[in-house]
Amino acid sequence: MGTALVIENDPSDDARRLGDWLTEAGLELTVLRPHAGDALPETLDDYLALVVMGGDQNAYAAPDGTPGAPWFPQLEGLLRKAVRNRVPTLAVCLGAQLLTQAHGGLVERSTSGPEIGPGLVGKRDAADTDPLFKWVTLLPDVIQWHRDEITELPLKAVLLAASSRYPNQAFRLGDRAWAVQFHIECDVEMIEKWAASDAATLDELGYDAEAVVYAVAEILADVEEVWQPFAARFASLALGTLPDADIPNPGTGRTLPLLGH
């Protein structure tokens, strides 16, 4: 087995089902919780992959320059090292926004308002040749829970999925880093806690909390059907065992044979 580093930015959003899928696929997980005082490593030399989870913080700094969390500058540095050193990376929701900012993209409070509950995203043409997304269904089920939006992708990012209100739903950066604005890790218990803590937002949107929880519960099997194999392919990429994978070379547009990390 190889070890993947999981960064938990908020106690409300652990790896949950995503973590189960990764371990089932052969990755051991080392979980660091900087919100509880865990120190982040200086490098990723000891890890086969990096997974960065979501959270309630803003990825961008406050007007006075204060970061959304004290460890975000160091985490963005770690995300830059991951892309530069071709460490397989999966960034979820807030993690996706931090990956965006770390590489010169832009995250802002969305003018479209919060996006909460079950949803669909549409694959873009580039997904057809992506080693992870090419096997995802055309309109996969996802879970949404965010107020901020990736408004500008990093330079050379490859857009993989979009929706009508939020065009930047998933992208790849380099040849081994993926970002998803949506959630794939949630179970019912997690959504129940989010609904309780975000009651004011749900009221503002005119949503019934119990209805939102029920609607998410109804699609969890569909989410698993699509995203469990996705997670397994990511684990195989990290372990160097992904079959028949030619990874796009971001510098030339040609492909490179998959090499073990």
FIKOLZA-1660 file (N, C-alpha, C; in steps of 0.1 Angstrom, whole numbers, plus 5000, padded with zeros to 4 digits):
% residues 261
   i   px   py   pz ch aa at
   1 5008 4988 5000  A  M  N
   1 5000 5000 5000  A  M CA
   1 5009 5013 5000  A  M  C
   2 5003 5023 4994  A  G  N
   2 5010 5036 4995  A  G CA
   2 5001 5046 5003  A  G  C
   3 5007 5057 5007  A  T  N
   3 5000 5066 5016  A  T CA
   3 4996 5079 5009  A  T  C
   4 4984 5083 5011  A  A  N
   4 4979 5096 5006  A  A CA
   4 4977 5105 5018  A  A  C
   5 4981 5118 5016  A  L  N
   5 4979 5128 5026  A  L CA
   5 4966 5135 5024  A  L  C
   6 4958 5134 5034  A  V  N
   6 4944 5141 5034  A  V CA
   6 4945 5153 5043  A  V  C
   7 4942 5165 5038  A  I  N
   7 4941 5177 5046  A  I CA
   7 4926 5180 5049  A  I  C
   8 4923 5179 5061  A  E  N
   8 4909 5183 5066  A  E CA
   8 4909 5197 5071  A  E  C
   9 4903 5206 5063  A  N  N
   9 4903 5220 5067  A  N CA
   9 4892 5224 5077  A  N  C
  10 4882 5216 5079  A  D  N
  10 4871 5219 5088  A  D CA
  10 4866 5206 5094  A  D  C
  11 4863 5206 5106  A  P  N
  11 4858 5193 5112  A  P CA
  11 4844 5189 5106  A  P  C
  12 4837 5198 5100  A  S  N
  12 4824 5194 5094  A  S CA
  12 4826 5187 5080  A  S  C
  13 4838 5186 5075  A  D  N
  13 4840 5180 5061  A  D CA
  13 4852 5171 5061  A  D  C
  14 4850 5159 5067  A  D  N
  14 4861 5149 5066  A  D CA
  14 4860 5142 5053  A  D  C
  15 4869 5132 5050  A  A  N
  15 4869 5125 5037  A  A CA
  15 4857 5115 5036  A  A  C
  16 4852 5111 5047  A  R  N
  16 4840 5102 5048  A  R CA
  16 4840 5091 5037  A  R  C
  17 4830 5092 5028  A  R  N
  17 4829 5081 5018  A  R CA
  17 4840 5081 5008  A  R  C
  18 4845 5093 5005  A  L  N
  18 4857 5093 4996  A  L CA
  18 4869 5086 5002  A  L  C
  19 4871 5088 5015  A  G  N
  19 4881 5081 5022  A  G CA
  19 4880 5066 5021  A  G  C
  20 4867 5062 5023  A  D  N
  20 4865 5047 5023  A  D CA
  20 4868 5042 5009  A  D  C
  21 4864 5049 4998  A  W  N
  21 4867 5045 4984  A  W CA
  21 4882 5044 4982  A  W  C
  22 4889 5054 4987  A  L  N
  22 4904 5054 4984  A  L CA
  22 4911 5043 4991  A  L  C
  23 4907 5040 5004  A  T  N
  23 4913 5029 5011  A  T CA
  23 4909 5016 5005  A  T  C
  24 4897 5014 5001  A  E  N
  24 4893 5002 4994  A  E CA
  24 4901 4999 4981  A  E  C
  25 4906 5010 4975  A  A  N
  25 4913 5009 4963  A  A CA
  25 4928 5008 4965  A  A  C
  26 4932 5007 4978  A  G  N
  26 4946 5004 4981  A  G CA
  26 4955 5015 4987  A  G  C
  27 4949 5027 4989  A  L  N
  27 4957 5038 4995  A  L CA
  27 4954 5038 5010  A  L  C
  28 4965 5039 5017  A  E  N
  28 4964 5042 5031  A  E CA
  28 4963 5058 5032  A  E  C
  29 4956 5062 5042  A  L  N
  29 4954 5077 5044  A  L CA
  29 4960 5082 5057  A  L  C
  30 4968 5092 5055  A  T  N
  30 4973 5100 5066  A  T CA
  30 4965 5113 5067  A  T  C
  31 4957 5115 5077  A  V  N
  31 4948 5127 5078  A  V CA
  31 4955 5137 5087  A  V  C
  32 4956 5149 5082  A  L  N
  32 4961 5160 5091  A  L CA
  32 4949 5170 5092  A  L  C
  33 4948 5175 5104  A  R  N
  33 4937 5184 5107  A  R CA
  33 4943 5197 5112  A  R  C
  34 4947 5206 5103  A  P  N
  34 4953 5219 5108  A  P CA
  34 4943 5227 5116  A  P  C
  35 4930 5225 5114  A  H  N
  35 4920 5233 5122  A  H CA
  35 4921 5228 5137  A  H  C
  36 4927 5217 5140  A  A  N
  36 4929 5212 5153  A  A CA
  36 4943 5213 5158  A  A  C
  37 4952 5220 5150  A  G  N
  37 4965 5222 5154  A  G CA
  37 4976 5214 5147  A  G  C
  38 4972 5204 5138  A  D  N
  38 4982 5196 5131  A  D CA
  38 4990 5205 5122  A  D  C
  39 5003 5203 5122  A  A  N
  39 5012 5210 5113  A  A CA
  39 5013 5204 5100  A  A  C
  40 5013 5212 5089  A  L  N
  40 5014 5207 5076  A  L CA
  40 5029 5204 5073  A  L  C
  41 5031 5194 5064  A  P  N
  41 5045 5191 5060  A  P CA
  41 5051 5202 5051  A  P  C
  42 5064 5202 5050  A  E  N
  42 5070 5212 5041  A  E CA
  42 5070 5206 5027  A  E  C
  43 5071 5193 5026  A  T  N
  43 5071 5187 5012  A  T CA
  43 5061 5175 5012  A  T  C
  44 5059 5169 5000  A  L  N
  44 5051 5158 4999  A  L CA
  44 5059 5145 4995  A  L  C
  45 5072 5146 4999  A  D  N
  45 5081 5135 4995  A  D CA
  45 5077 5121 5001  A  D  C
  46 5070 5121 5012  A  D  N
  46 5066 5109 5019  A  D CA
  46 5052 5104 5014  A  D  C
  47 5046 5110 5004  A  Y  N
  47 5032 5107 5001  A  Y CA
  47 5031 5104 4986  A  Y  C
  48 5022 5095 4983  A  L  N
  48 5019 5092 4969  A  L CA
  48 5008 5101 4963  A  L  C
  49 5001 5108 4972  A  A  N
  49 4990 5116 4967  A  A CA
  49 4986 5126 4977  A  A  C
  50 4979 5137 4973  A  L  N
  50 4974 5147 4981  A  L CA
  50 4959 5149 4979  A  L  C
  51 4951 5149 4990  A  V  N
  51 4937 5151 4989  A  V CA
  51 4934 5163 4998  A  V  C
  52 4927 5173 4993  A  V  N
  52 4924 5185 5001  A  V CA
  52 4909 5187 5002  A  V  C
  53 4903 5186 5014  A  M  N
  53 4889 5186 5015  A  M CA
  53 4883 5201 5016  A  M  C
  54 4870 5201 5018  A  G  N
  54 4863 5214 5019  A  G CA
  54 4863 5220 5033  A  G  C
  55 4854 5230 5034  A  G  N
  55 4853 5237 5047  A  G CA
  55 4844 5249 5046  A  G  C
  56 4841 5255 5057  A  D  N
  56 4832 5267 5057  A  D CA
  56 4840 5280 5055  A  D  C
  57 4853 5279 5055  A  Q  N
  57 4861 5292 5054  A  Q CA
  57 4860 5297 5039  A  Q  C
  58 4864 5310 5038  A  N  N
  58 4866 5315 5024  A  N CA
  58 4880 5312 5020  A  N  C
  59 4882 5308 5007  A  A  N
  59 4895 5306 5002  A  A CA
  59 4903 5319 5001  A  A  C
  60 4896 5330 4998  A  Y  N
  60 4903 5342 4996  A  Y CA
  60 4905 5350 5010  A  Y  C
  61 4914 5359 5010  A  A  N
  61 4917 5367 5022  A  A CA
  61 4906 5377 5024  A  A  C
  62 4905 5382 5037  A  A  N
  62 4897 5393 5040  A  A CA
  62 4902 5406 5035  A  A  C
  63 4895 5416 5035  A  P  N
  63 4900 5429 5029  A  P CA
  63 4912 5434 5036  A  P  C
  64 4914 5430 5049  A  D  N
  64 4927 5435 5056  A  D CA
  64 4938 5425 5053  A  D  C
  65 4936 5415 5044  A  G  N
  65 4947 5406 5041  A  G CA
  65 4948 5394 5049  A  G  C
  66 4939 5392 5059  A  T  N
  66 4939 5380 5068  A  T CA
  66 4934 5368 5060  A  T  C
  67 4942 5357 5059  A  P  N
  67 4937 5346 5051  A  P CA
  67 4925 5339 5058  A  P  C
  68 4918 5332 5049  A  G  N
  68 4905 5325 5054  A  G CA
  68 4908 5316 5066  A  G  C
  69 4920 5310 5067  A  A  N
  69 4925 5302 5078  A  A CA
  69 4940 5304 5079  A  A  C
  70 4946 5304 5091  A  P  N
  70 4960 5307 5092  A  P CA
  70 4969 5298 5084  A  P  C
  71 4965 5285 5081  A  W  N
  71 4973 5276 5074  A  W CA
  71 4971 5277 5059  A  W  C
  72 4962 5285 5054  A  F  N
  72 4960 5285 5039  A  F CA
  72 4972 5289 5031  A  F  C
  73 4980 5299 5035  A  P  N
  73 4991 5302 5027  A  P CA
  73 5001 5290 5025  A  P  C
  74 5003 5283 5036  A  Q  N
  74 5012 5271 5035  A  Q CA
  74 5006 5260 5027  A  Q  C
  75 4992 5259 5029  A  L  N
  75 4986 5248 5021  A  L CA
  75 4986 5252 5006  A  L  C
  76 4984 5264 5002  A  E  N
  76 4986 5268 4988  A  E CA
  76 5000 5265 4983  A  E  C
  77 5010 5267 4991  A  G  N
  77 5023 5264 4988  A  G CA
  77 5025 5249 4985  A  G  C
  78 5019 5241 4994  A  L  N
  78 5019 5227 4992  A  L CA
  78 5012 5222 4979  A  L  C
  79 5001 5229 4976  A  L  N
  79 4994 5226 4963  A  L CA
  79 5002 5230 4951  A  L  C
  80 5010 5240 4952  A  R  N
  80 5019 5244 4941  A  R CA
  80 5030 5233 4939  A  R  C
  81 5035 5229 4951  A  K  N
  81 5046 5218 4950  A  K CA
  81 5040 5205 4944  A  K  C
  82 5027 5202 4947  A  A  N
  82 5021 5190 4942  A  A CA
  82 5020 5190 4927  A  A  C
  83 5016 5201 4922  A  V  N
  83 5015 5203 4907  A  V CA
  83 5028 5203 4901  A  V  C
  84 5037 5210 4906  A  R  N
  84 5051 5211 4901  A  R CA
  84 5058 5197 4900  A  R  C
  85 5056 5189 4911  A  N  N
  85 5063 5177 4912  A  N CA
  85 5054 5165 4908  A  N  C
  86 5043 5168 4901  A  R  N
  86 5034 5157 4896  A  R CA
  86 5029 5147 4906  A  R  C
  87 5026 5152 4918  A  V  N
  87 5020 5144 4928  A  V CA
  87 5005 5143 4926  A  V  C
  88 4999 5132 4924  A  P  N
  88 4984 5131 4921  A  P CA
  88 4977 5138 4932  A  P  C
  89 4968 5147 4928  A  T  N
  89 4961 5156 4937  A  T CA
  89 4946 5157 4934  A  T  C
  90 4938 5156 4945  A  L  N
  90 4924 5157 4943  A  L CA
  90 4919 5168 4953  A  L  C
  91 4913 5179 4948  A  A  N
  91 4909 5190 4957  A  A CA
  91 4894 5192 4956  A  A  C
  92 4887 5192 4967  A  V  N
  92 4872 5191 4968  A  V CA
  92 4867 5204 4973  A  V  C
  93 4858 5211 4966  A  C  N
  93 4851 5223 4970  A  C CA
  93 4861 5234 4975  A  C  C
  94 4862 5237 4988  A  L  N
  94 4872 5247 4993  A  L CA
  94 4886 5243 4988  A  L  C
  95 4889 5230 4988  A  G  N
  95 4902 5225 4983  A  G CA
  95 4904 5229 4968  A  G  C
  96 4893 5228 4960  A  A  N
  96 4894 5232 4946  A  A CA
  96 4896 5247 4945  A  A  C
  97 4890 5255 4954  A  Q  N
  97 4892 5269 4953  A  Q CA
  97 4906 5273 4958  A  Q  C
  98 4912 5266 4967  A  L  N
  98 4926 5269 4971  A  L CA
  98 4935 5265 4960  A  L  C
  99 4933 5254 4954  A  L  N
  99 4941 5250 4942  A  L CA
  99 4941 5261 4931  A  L  C
 100 4929 5266 4929  A  T  N
 100 4927 5277 4919  A  T CA
 100 4936 5289 4923  A  T  C
 101 4934 5293 4935  A  Q  N
 101 4942 5305 4939  A  Q CA
 101 4957 5303 4940  A  Q  C
 102 4961 5291 4943  A  A  N
 102 4975 5288 4944  A  A CA
 102 4982 5289 4931  A  A  C
 103 4974 5289 4920  A  H  N
 103 4980 5289 4907  A  H CA
 103 4974 5300 4898  A  H  C
 104 4971 5311 4905  A  G  N
 104 4968 5324 4898  A  G CA
 104 4953 5325 4893  A  G  C
 105 4944 5316 4897  A  G  N
 105 4930 5318 4894  A  G CA
 105 4923 5327 4904  A  G  C
 106 4910 5328 4902  A  L  N
 106 4903 5338 4910  A  L CA
 106 4891 5331 4916  A  L  C
 107 4889 5333 4930  A  V  N
 107 4877 5328 4937  A  V CA
 107 4870 5340 4943  A  V  C
 108 4857 5341 4942  A  E  N
 108 4850 5353 4947  A  E CA
 108 4836 5348 4952  A  E  C
 109 4830 5357 4960  A  R  N
 109 4816 5354 4965  A  R CA
 109 4807 5354 4952  A  R  C
 110 4800 5343 4950  A  S  N
 110 4792 5342 4938  A  S CA
 110 4781 5352 4937  A  S  C
 111 4779 5358 4926  A  T  N
 111 4768 5367 4923  A  T CA
 111 4755 5359 4920  A  T  C
 112 4757 5346 4918  A  S  N
 112 4745 5337 4915  A  S CA
 112 4739 5332 4928  A  S  C
 113 4745 5335 4940  A  G  N
 113 4739 5330 4952  A  G CA
 113 4744 5316 4956  A  G  C
 114 4741 5311 4967  A  P  N
 114 4745 5298 4972  A  P CA
 114 4740 5287 4963  A  P  C
 115 4747 5276 4962  A  E  N
 115 4743 5264 4954  A  E CA
 115 4743 5253 4964  A  E  C
 116 4731 5248 4967  A  I  N
 116 4730 5238 4978  A  I CA
 116 4720 5227 4974  A  I  C
 117 4725 5215 4977  A  G  N
 117 4716 5203 4975  A  G CA
 117 4721 5195 4963  A  G  C
 118 4712 5185 4959  A  P  N
 118 4716 5177 4947  A  P CA
 118 4717 5185 4934  A  P  C
 119 4725 5181 4925  A  G  N
 119 4727 5188 4913  A  G CA
 119 4733 5179 4902  A  G  C
 120 4733 5184 4890  A  L  N
 120 4740 5177 4879  A  L CA
 120 4750 5187 4873  A  L  C
 121 4761 5181 4869  A  V  N
 121 4771 5189 4861  A  V CA
 121 4773 5182 4848  A  V  C
 122 4777 5190 4838  A  G  N
 122 4778 5185 4825  A  G CA
 122 4793 5184 4821  A  G  C
 123 4797 5172 4816  A  K  N
 123 4811 5171 4811  A  K CA
 123 4814 5180 4799  A  K  C
 124 4826 5185 4799  A  R  N
 124 4830 5192 4787  A  R CA
 124 4838 5183 4778  A  R  C
 125 4840 5188 4766  A  D  N
 125 4847 5179 4756  A  D CA
 125 4860 5174 4760  A  D  C
 126 4868 5182 4768  A  A  N
 126 4881 5178 4772  A  A CA
 126 4881 5166 4781  A  A  C
 127 4869 5164 4787  A  A  N
 127 4868 5152 4797  A  A CA
 127 4869 5139 4789  A  A  C
 128 4867 5139 4776  A  D  N
 128 4867 5126 4769  A  D CA
 128 4881 5120 4768  A  D  C
 129 4891 5128 4770  A  T  N
 129 4905 5123 4770  A  T CA
 129 4912 5124 4783  A  T  C
 130 4904 5127 4794  A  D  N
 130 4910 5128 4807  A  D CA
 130 4910 5114 4813  A  D  C
 131 4922 5111 4820  A  P  N
 131 4923 5097 4825  A  P CA
 131 4913 5094 4836  A  P  C
 132 4907 5104 4843  A  L  N
 132 4897 5101 4853  A  L CA
 132 4883 5104 4848  A  L  C
 133 4881 5115 4842  A  F  N
 133 4868 5120 4838  A  F CA
 133 4862 5113 4826  A  F  C
 134 4871 5107 4818  A  K  N
 134 4865 5101 4805  A  K CA
 134 4856 5089 4808  A  K  C
 135 4856 5084 4820  A  W  N
 135 4847 5073 4824  A  W CA
 135 4835 5078 4831  A  W  C
 136 4834 5091 4835  A  V  N
 136 4823 5096 4842  A  V CA
 136 4811 5098 4832  A  V  C
 137 4799 5096 4837  A  T  N
 137 4787 5098 4829  A  T CA
 137 4786 5112 4824  A  T  C
 138 4779 5114 4813  A  L  N
 138 4777 5127 4807  A  L CA
 138 4772 5138 4817  A  L  C
 139 4762 5134 4825  A  L  N
 139 4756 5144 4834  A  L CA
 139 4756 5137 4848  A  L  C
 140 4767 5137 4855  A  P  N
 140 4768 5130 4867  A  P CA
 140 4761 5137 4879  A  P  C
 141 4755 5129 4888  A  D  N
 141 4749 5135 4900  A  D CA
 141 4760 5139 4909  A  D  C
 142 4758 5151 4916  A  V  N
 142 4768 5156 4925  A  V CA
 142 4760 5163 4937  A  V  C
 143 4767 5166 4947  A  I  N
 143 4761 5173 4959  A  I CA
 143 4768 5187 4959  A  I  C
 144 4760 5197 4960  A  Q  N
 144 4765 5211 4960  A  Q CA
 144 4763 5217 4974  A  Q  C
 145 4773 5225 4978  A  W  N
 145 4771 5233 4991  A  W CA
 145 4782 5243 4992  A  W  C
 146 4780 5254 4985  A  H  N
 146 4790 5265 4985  A  H CA
 146 4783 5278 4981  A  H  C
 147 4790 5289 4986  A  R  N
 147 4786 5303 4984  A  R CA
 147 4796 5310 4974  A  R  C
 148 4808 5305 4975  A  D  N
 148 4818 5312 4966  A  D CA
 148 4820 5304 4953  A  D  C
 149 4826 5311 4944  A  E  N
 149 4827 5305 4930  A  E CA
 149 4841 5307 4924  A  E  C
 150 4845 5298 4917  A  I  N
 150 4858 5299 4909  A  I CA
 150 4854 5307 4896  A  I  C
 151 4858 5320 4896  A  T  N
 151 4854 5328 4885  A  T CA
 151 4864 5329 4874  A  T  C
 152 4877 5326 4877  A  E  N
 152 4887 5325 4867  A  E CA
 152 4896 5313 4870  A  E  C
 153 4897 5304 4860  A  L  N
 153 4906 5292 4861  A  L CA
 153 4920 5296 4861  A  L  C
 154 4929 5289 4867  A  P  N
 154 4943 5291 4865  A  P CA
 154 4947 5290 4850  A  P  C
 155 4958 5296 4846  A  L  N
 155 4963 5295 4833  A  L CA
 155 4966 5281 4829  A  L  C
 156 4962 5276 4818  A  K  N
 156 4965 5263 4813  A  K CA
 156 4956 5252 4820  A  K  C
 157 4947 5256 4829  A  A  N
 157 4938 5246 4834  A  A CA
 157 4929 5241 4823  A  A  C
 158 4925 5228 4824  A  V  N
 158 4916 5222 4815  A  V CA
 158 4903 5220 4821  A  V  C
 159 4892 5227 4816  A  L  N
 159 4879 5226 4821  A  L CA
 159 4873 5212 4818  A  L  C
 160 4868 5205 4828  A  L  N
 160 4862 5192 4826  A  L CA
 160 4848 5191 4828  A  L  C
 161 4842 5200 4836  A  A  N
 161 4827 5199 4839  A  A CA
 161 4822 5213 4842  A  A  C
 162 4810 5216 4838  A  A  N
 162 4804 5229 4840  A  A CA
 162 4789 5228 4843  A  A  C
 163 4783 5239 4848  A  S  N
 163 4769 5240 4849  A  S CA
 163 4764 5254 4845  A  S  C
 164 4751 5256 4843  A  S  N
 164 4747 5268 4838  A  S CA
 164 4749 5280 4847  A  S  C
 165 4748 5278 4860  A  R  N
 165 4750 5289 4869  A  R CA
 165 4765 5291 4873  A  R  C
 166 4772 5280 4874  A  Y  N
 166 4786 5280 4878  A  Y CA
 166 4794 5273 4868  A  Y  C
 167 4800 5280 4859  A  P  N
 167 4807 5273 4847  A  P CA
 167 4819 5265 4850  A  P  C
 168 4826 5268 4861  A  N  N
 168 4838 5261 4864  A  N CA
 168 4836 5251 4876  A  N  C
 169 4831 5240 4872  A  Q  N
 169 4827 5230 4882  A  Q CA
 169 4838 5219 4884  A  Q  C
 170 4846 5217 4874  A  A  N
 170 4858 5207 4876  A  A CA
 170 4868 5210 4866  A  A  C
 171 4881 5209 4870  A  F  N
 171 4892 5211 4860  A  F CA
 171 4904 5203 4864  A  F  C
 172 4913 5201 4855  A  R  N
 172 4926 5195 4857  A  R CA
 172 4936 5205 4855  A  R  C
 173 4947 5205 4864  A  L  N
 173 4958 5214 4863  A  L CA
 173 4970 5205 4861  A  L  C
 174 4978 5208 4851  A  G  N
 174 4989 5199 4848  A  G CA
 174 4984 5186 4844  A  G  C
 175 4991 5175 4847  A  D  N
 175 4986 5162 4843  A  D CA
 175 4981 5153 4854  A  D  C
 176 4982 5158 4867  A  R  N
 176 4979 5149 4878  A  R CA
 176 4971 5156 4889  A  R  C
 177 4966 5168 4887  A  A  N
 177 4958 5175 4897  A  A CA
 177 4944 5178 4893  A  A  C
 178 4934 5173 4901  A  W  N
 178 4920 5175 4897  A  W CA
 178 4913 5183 4908  A  W  C
 179 4904 5192 4904  A  A  N
 179 4896 5200 4913  A  A CA
 179 4882 5198 4910  A  A  C
 180 4873 5196 4920  A  V  N
 180 4859 5196 4918  A  V CA
 180 4853 5206 4928  A  V  C
 181 4844 5214 4923  A  Q  N
 181 4837 5224 4931  A  Q CA
 181 4827 5218 4940  A  Q  C
 182 4822 5206 4935  A  F  N
 182 4811 5199 4942  A  F CA
 182 4816 5189 4952  A  F  C
 183 4807 5183 4959  A  H  N
 183 4811 5173 4969  A  H CA
 183 4807 5159 4964  A  H  C
 184 4816 5149 4967  A  I  N
 184 4813 5135 4964  A  I CA
 184 4815 5127 4977  A  I  C
 185 4819 5133 4987  A  E  N
 185 4823 5125 4999  A  E CA
 185 4812 5124 5009  A  E  C
 186 4801 5131 5008  A  C  N
 186 4791 5132 5018  A  C CA
 186 4782 5120 5020  A  C  C
 187 4778 5118 5033  A  D  N
 187 4768 5108 5036  A  D CA
 187 4756 5116 5043  A  D  C
 188 4746 5109 5046  A  V  N
 188 4734 5116 5052  A  V CA
 188 4737 5123 5065  A  V  C
 189 4745 5117 5073  A  E  N
 189 4748 5124 5086  A  E CA
 189 4755 5137 5084  A  E  C
 190 4765 5137 5074  A  M  N
 190 4772 5150 5071  A  M CA
 190 4762 5161 5066  A  M  C
 191 4753 5157 5058  A  I  N
 191 4743 5167 5052  A  I CA
 191 4734 5171 5063  A  I  C
 192 4730 5163 5072  A  E  N
 192 4721 5167 5083  A  E CA
 192 4728 5178 5091  A  E  C
 193 4741 5176 5094  A  K  N
 193 4748 5186 5102  A  K CA
 193 4750 5199 5094  A  K  C
 194 4752 5198 5081  A  W  N
 194 4754 5210 5073  A  W CA
 194 4740 5218 5073  A  W  C
 195 4729 5210 5071  A  A  N
 195 4716 5217 5071  A  A CA
 195 4713 5224 5084  A  A  C
 196 4717 5218 5095  A  A  N
 196 4714 5224 5108  A  A CA
 196 4723 5236 5110  A  A  C
 197 4735 5235 5106  A  S  N
 197 4744 5247 5109  A  S CA
 197 4742 5258 5099  A  S  C
 198 4736 5255 5087  A  D  N
 198 4734 5265 5077  A  D CA
 198 4719 5268 5075  A  D  C
 199 4712 5267 5086  A  A  N
 199 4697 5269 5086  A  A CA
 199 4693 5283 5081  A  A  C
 200 4701 5293 5084  A  A  N
 200 4698 5307 5080  A  A CA
 200 4698 5308 5065  A  A  C
 201 4709 5302 5059  A  T  N
 201 4710 5302 5044  A  T CA
 201 4698 5294 5037  A  T  C
 202 4695 5283 5043  A  L  N
 202 4684 5275 5037  A  L CA
 202 4671 5283 5038  A  L  C
 203 4669 5290 5049  A  D  N
 203 4657 5298 5051  A  D CA
 203 4657 5310 5040  A  D  C
 204 4668 5316 5038  A  E  N
 204 4670 5326 5029  A  E CA
 204 4666 5322 5015  A  E  C
 205 4670 5309 5011  A  L  N
 205 4667 5304 4998  A  L CA
 205 4653 5298 4997  A  L  C
 206 4646 5298 5008  A  G  N
 206 4632 5292 5008  A  G CA
 206 4632 5277 5008  A  G  C
 207 4643 5271 5013  A  Y  N
 207 4645 5256 5013  A  Y CA
 207 4641 5251 5027  A  Y  C
 208 4634 5239 5026  A  D  N
 208 4631 5232 5039  A  D CA
 208 4643 5222 5042  A  D  C
 209 4648 5223 5053  A  A  N
 209 4661 5216 5057  A  A CA
 209 4658 5201 5055  A  A  C
 210 4647 5196 5060  A  E  N
 210 4644 5182 5059  A  E CA
 210 4643 5177 5045  A  E  C
 211 4637 5186 5036  A  A  N
 211 4636 5182 5022  A  A CA
 211 4649 5182 5015  A  A  C
 212 4658 5191 5019  A  V  N
 212 4672 5191 5013  A  V CA
 212 4679 5178 5017  A  V  C
 213 4678 5174 5030  A  V  N
 213 4685 5162 5034  A  V CA
 213 4679 5150 5027  A  V  C
 214 4666 5149 5026  A  Y  N
 214 4659 5138 5019  A  Y CA
 214 4664 5137 5004  A  Y  C
 215 4664 5149 4998  A  A  N
 215 4668 5149 4984  A  A CA
 215 4682 5145 4982  A  A  C
 216 4691 5148 4991  A  V  N
 216 4705 5143 4989  A  V CA
 216 4705 5128 4992  A  V  C
 217 4698 5124 5002  A  A  N
 217 4698 5109 5005  A  A CA
 217 4693 5101 4993  A  A  C
 218 4684 5107 4985  A  E  N
 218 4679 5100 4974  A  E CA
 218 4689 5098 4963  A  E  C
 219 4699 5106 4962  A  I  N
 219 4709 5105 4951  A  I CA
 219 4722 5099 4955  A  I  C
 220 4723 5095 4968  A  L  N
 220 4736 5090 4973  A  L CA
 220 4741 5078 4965  A  L  C
 221 4731 5069 4962  A  A  N
 221 4735 5057 4955  A  A CA
 221 4740 5060 4941  A  A  C
 222 4734 5071 4935  A  D  N
 222 4738 5075 4921  A  D CA
 222 4752 5082 4922  A  D  C
 223 4754 5089 4932  A  V  N
 223 4767 5096 4934  A  V CA
 223 4778 5085 4936  A  V  C
 224 4775 5075 4944  A  E  N
 224 4785 5064 4946  A  E CA
 224 4788 5057 4933  A  E  C
 225 4777 5054 4925  A  E  N
 225 4779 5047 4912  A  E CA
 225 4789 5054 4903  A  E  C
 226 4789 5067 4903  A  V  N
 226 4798 5075 4894  A  V CA
 226 4811 5077 4901  A  V  C
 227 4811 5082 4913  A  W  N
 227 4823 5087 4919  A  W CA
 227 4832 5077 4927  A  W  C
 228 4826 5066 4931  A  Q  N
 228 4835 5055 4937  A  Q CA
 228 4845 5050 4926  A  Q  C
 229 4840 5047 4914  A  P  N
 229 4850 5043 4904  A  P CA
 229 4860 5054 4901  A  P  C
 230 4856 5067 4901  A  F  N
 230 4865 5078 4899  A  F CA
 230 4876 5078 4910  A  F  C
 231 4871 5077 4922  A  A  N
 231 4881 5076 4933  A  A CA
 231 4891 5065 4932  A  A  C
 232 4886 5053 4927  A  A  N
 232 4894 5041 4926  A  A CA
 232 4904 5044 4915  A  A  C
 233 4900 5051 4904  A  R  N
 233 4910 5054 4893  A  R CA
 233 4921 5064 4898  A  R  C
 234 4916 5073 4907  A  F  N
 234 4926 5083 4912  A  F CA
 234 4936 5075 4921  A  F  C
 235 4931 5066 4929  A  A  N
 235 4940 5057 4937  A  A CA
 235 4950 5049 4929  A  A  C
 236 4945 5044 4918  A  S  N
 236 4953 5036 4909  A  S CA
 236 4964 5045 4902  A  S  C
 237 4960 5057 4899  A  L  N
 237 4970 5067 4894  A  L CA
 237 4981 5069 4904  A  L  C
 238 4977 5071 4916  A  A  N
 238 4987 5074 4927  A  A CA
 238 4996 5062 4929  A  A  C
 239 4990 5050 4928  A  L  N
 239 4998 5038 4930  A  L CA
 239 5006 5033 4918  A  L  C
 240 5004 5040 4906  A  G  N
 240 5010 5036 4894  A  G CA
 240 5005 5024 4887  A  G  C
 241 4992 5021 4890  A  T  N
 241 4986 5009 4884  A  T CA
 241 4974 5012 4875  A  T  C
 242 4972 5024 4872  A  L  N
 242 4960 5028 4864  A  L CA
 242 4962 5021 4850  A  L  C
 243 4953 5012 4846  A  P  N
 243 4956 5005 4833  A  P CA
 243 4952 5014 4821  A  P  C
 244 4960 5012 4810  A  D  N
 244 4957 5018 4797  A  D CA
 244 4956 5033 4798  A  D  C
 245 4965 5039 4806  A  A  N
 245 4964 5054 4809  A  A CA
 245 4975 5061 4802  A  A  C
 246 4972 5069 4792  A  D  N
 246 4981 5079 4787  A  D CA
 246 4978 5092 4792  A  D  C
 247 4987 5098 4800  A  I  N
 247 4984 5110 4807  A  I CA
 247 4988 5122 4798  A  I  C
 248 4978 5131 4795  A  P  N
 248 4982 5143 4787  A  P CA
 248 4994 5150 4792  A  P  C
 249 5003 5154 4783  A  N  N
 249 5014 5162 4786  A  N CA
 249 5010 5177 4785  A  N  C
 250 5009 5184 4796  A  P  N
 250 5004 5198 4795  A  P CA
 250 5013 5207 4787  A  P  C
 251 5025 5204 4786  A  G  N
 251 5035 5213 4779  A  G CA
 251 5034 5211 4764  A  G  C
 252 5030 5200 4759  A  T  N
 252 5031 5198 4744  A  T CA
 252 5017 5194 4738  A  T  C
 253 5008 5189 4746  A  G  N
 253 4995 5185 4741  A  G CA
 253 4996 5170 4737  A  G  C
 254 5008 5164 4737  A  R  N
 254 5010 5150 4734  A  R CA
 254 5007 5142 4746  A  R  C
 255 5009 5129 4746  A  T  N
 255 5007 5121 4758  A  T CA
 255 5019 5115 4762  A  T  C
 256 5019 5111 4775  A  L  N
 256 5031 5105 4781  A  L CA
 256 5026 5092 4787  A  L  C
 257 5033 5081 4786  A  P  N
 257 5029 5069 4793  A  P CA
 257 5029 5071 4808  A  P  C
 258 5019 5064 4815  A  L  N
 258 5018 5066 4829  A  L CA
 258 5030 5060 4836  A  L  C
 259 5036 5067 4846  A  L  N
 259 5047 5063 4853  A  L CA
 259 5043 5062 4868  A  L  C
 260 5048 5053 4875  A  G  N
 260 5046 5052 4890  A  G CA
 260 5052 5064 4897  A  G  C
 261 5045 5069 4907  A  H  N
 261 5051 5081 4914  A  H CA
 261 5061 5076 4924  A  H  C
% end
